[in-house]
């Protein structure tokens, strides 16, 4: 969000999402891992870790490796959360050369792969990184039946030094939700700045998503009550012998 250290991309992200309950979500993820994981280790891979909000509450229970495609986000995560190994990587082409007991991909980041072909490739890659008996937990984006077009949305943050307003009107193009996020940022001693970020996320249908997980050698299910309203969670456990 500009050149100010307070409103840098990753820091501005943390401010606009200051409402998010990372501690509570991490507690739910830990319960699901305990319930479904069959491997014995505690190696955890977080894909699309952002600025480290979940890793902060997972690192004391797991040996965490966290990846993100954004170098800027990783730089903020490294400052925010110590005791985690960070790697820059694209989830579609992920190849870390090792396996994990748990893999998580949260806050609907999977939607950014955009197409079913890339989703299939991503899920196969995730499965290759799981130990036998390891568990994968993915929080999807909305589906076409839960996504409302034409609705205005606004998120705000404010303290004595900075005010942020983010607005968009939801759109849909084919299988993609399209959100042009208009940001207004006012900082103490500065001017009001405006910029726009376009976000495109695929609305994957559960039947095809689960089919790809099972084809990758996972025992897969969709958990309706997830971390956020109308999103749910996909949970997959790697079979003893994964299929190619």
Secondary structure, DSSP 4 states (H G I P E B T S, - for coil): --S-STTSHHHHHHHHTTT--HHHHHHHHHHHHHHH--SS--EEEEES-TTSTTGGGTTTTSEEEEEES-HHHHHHHHHH--S-EEEE--GGG---SS-EEEEEE-TTGGGGG-SHHHHHHHHHHHHHTEEEEEEEEE-----TTT--TT-EEEEEEE-SSEEEEEEEE-EEETTEEEEEEEEEEEETTS--EEEEEEEEEE---HHHHHHHHHHTTEEEEEESS-SSTTT-EEEEEE-SS---
